[in-house]
Amino acid sequence: MESDFCVIMLIHYDGVHRGFRPHDYLGLYKNKSVRAVGEIAAIIVADASKPDNVKYTVEKGELTGERKELITRAIDDAKRYGYDLRKDSQRYFFVDEFYETDFQKKSKYPPRGSRVFDLTEVLGRQDIPNAQQLADLLRQKTWE
């Protein structure tokens, strides 16, 4: 199967004012299906309201120079799309590697906002495999 994904590291952000439940995996959604899944390596909250003194809070993983640079680039890049990530603190999620899957949504309506799945419920088992095995198992499942 040829992959449409060529991601070395992904950074995703979401405002800290939004609801948040701790989770271990991040999925990429397109055309009524989660198309890729990866394990979250780090979660870092950045308050960039004072550009000369960004305040970082590590919730998972490590704060590295590379991650700081990616956060800075995300803040700068967001301006091109009309977003001001300095206005409010943002939670940044880092994933080192994604695995292709096809976890399809059954209904015709796309989801609104983020969606959190209880993988023990989806998979019907208590142990959650590694991200690559999870991607394989999700191909056999659907969601509402």
Phi, psi and omega in degrees: 000127180280136184265140174270000186253133175219076185245123176274310174213136179246142172237130178237144179229157179205139180300140181291342180287346179279159178299146181216131171240130179304139178209164187252345184232154177232134179248150176255123186255138174200136175051056176060033177202143168282117188265340180206152179221143178213155179279136179286121180272330182204148172230122183228127175268132179235125172257103184254025181295335174247097187307328181278353184213071179290131180259123181251139173232119181273123177259335179202143176079209184234150173268108181252167175300320179298319180291321175301316179298318179295321177297315179300316179295322178296318179299314180293317182294324182299331179301324180299336183252010176086015180255140176246096183282356176275340184296318181228155175298144180236147175259121182255130180250131180245130177236128182278327184208138177250153178236132183294140177212186176207074181268092191278145175272130183285317185282163185278349183266133178290155178287155175253122179074193181288152178230134178245130179249141171274102186295333176295326178286313181300315184274343182070033179206158184275331181269135179257123182286180176293170188299321180294316178293323177300315179303317180297315181293324182292337177299335182268001185242161172227169180216159179269000000 
